[in-house]
């Protein structure tokens, strides 16, 4: 059994997953803000 070396884990997959998650969250937040502004303008 080999010893674990701190910092030797390949995190490329996790980094790509996090980038995709942050992209979806950012786009969703922008869409929500645009919808809220549109609703505020229509209801005025």
Protein Blocks (a to p, Z undefined) as FASTA:
>chain_A
ZZddehiaccklmmmmmmmmmmmmmmmmmmmmmmmmmmmmmmZZ
